[in-house]
């Protein structure tokens, strides 16, 4: 019984680590591409 609880906890920790890794990658991509995306939207709005 204790082994099953420990195994379930390990699975939750692995999912949490994957989510953290995905969040960090998304934040880095947005930090790098954010100004470029902002410029694209600015040019679209100014052309309207």
trRosetta pair geometry for C-beta under 8 A, 3 or more apart (Angstrom, degrees):
i j d omega theta_ij theta_ji phi_ij phi_ji
1 4 5.9 -53 -153 31 31 109
1 5 6.8 27 151 -14 63 104
2 5 5.8 -55 -151 37 36 111
2 6 6.3 36 151 -20 67 107
3 6 5.7 -55 -147 37 31 111
3 7 6.3 32 153 -21 65 106
4 7 5.6 -53 -146 35 32 112
4 8 6.4 32 155 -18 65 104
5 8 5.8 -53 -147 36 32 110
5 9 6.4 33 153 -19 64 106
6 9 5.7 -54 -150 37 31 114
6 10 6.4 36 151 -23 64 103
7 10 5.6 -50 -149 32 33 113
7 11 6.7 36 151 -20 63 101
8 11 5.7 -51 -154 32 35 113
8 12 6.6 35 150 -18 65 103
9 12 5.6 -53 -149 35 35 111
9 13 6.4 36 152 -19 66 104
10 13 5.7 -53 -149 36 33 112
10 14 6.5 35 152 -20 65 104
11 14 5.7 -53 -149 35 32 111
11 15 6.5 31 153 -16 65 104
12 15 5.8 -53 -148 38 33 110
12 16 6.3 35 152 -20 65 106
13 16 5.6 -53 -147 36 32 113
13 17 6.4 34 154 -20 65 104
14 17 5.7 -53 -148 35 32 111
14 18 6.5 32 153 -18 64 104
15 18 5.7 -53 -148 36 34 112
15 19 6.4 34 153 -18 66 105
16 19 5.7 -54 -148 37 32 111
16 20 6.4 33 153 -19 65 105
17 20 5.6 -51 -146 36 33 112
17 21 6.3 35 154 -20 65 105
18 21 5.7 -54 -148 36 31 112
18 22 6.4 30 154 -17 65 105
19 22 5.8 -54 -146 38 32 110
19 23 6.2 33 154 -20 65 107
20 23 5.7 -55 -147 37 31 112
20 24 6.3 31 155 -20 65 105
21 24 5.8 -53 -148 35 30 110
21 25 6.5 29 154 -17 63 106
22 25 5.8 -55 -149 37 32 111
22 26 6.3 31 154 -19 66 106
23 26 5.8 -55 -147 37 31 111
23 27 6.3 31 155 -19 65 106
24 27 5.7 -54 -146 36 31 111
24 28 6.4 31 155 -18 65 105
25 28 5.8 -55 -148 36 31 110
25 29 6.3 30 154 -18 65 106
26 29 5.8 -55 -146 38 31 110
26 30 6.2 27 156 -16 66 108
27 30 5.9 -56 -145 40 29 108
27 31 6.2 32 155 -22 64 107
28 31 5.7 -54 -146 35 30 112
28 32 6.4 22 157 -13 65 108
29 32 6.0 -61 -148 41 29 105
29 33 5.8 -8 167 13 68 116
30 33 6.4 -69 -127 56 25 87
30 34 5.2 53 167 -63 66 100
31 34 6.0 -21 -127 -5 18 121
33 36 5.2 -63 -162 46 63 114
33 37 5.7 61 142 -24 88 104
34 37 5.9 -60 -147 38 28 107
34 38 6.2 29 156 -19 65 108
35 38 5.4 -55 -146 37 33 115
35 39 6.4 35 155 -21 66 103
36 39 5.7 -52 -150 33 32 111
36 40 6.6 34 151 -20 63 103
37 40 5.6 -51 -151 33 35 113
37 41 6.5 30 153 -13 66 104
38 41 5.9 -57 -148 40 32 107
38 42 6.2 34 153 -21 66 108
39 42 5.5 -53 -145 36 32 114
39 43 6.4 31 157 -18 66 104
40 43 6.0 -56 -150 36 29 107
40 44 6.5 30 151 -20 63 106
41 44 5.5 -53 -147 35 35 114
41 45 6.3 31 156 -17 68 105
42 45 5.9 -55 -145 38 30 107
42 46 6.1 25 158 -16 66 109
43 46 5.8 -55 -140 40 31 108
43 47 6.2 30 159 -20 64 109
44 47 6.0 -61 -150 36 27 108
44 48 7.0 30 152 -26 62 100
45 48 5.9 -50 -156 23 35 111
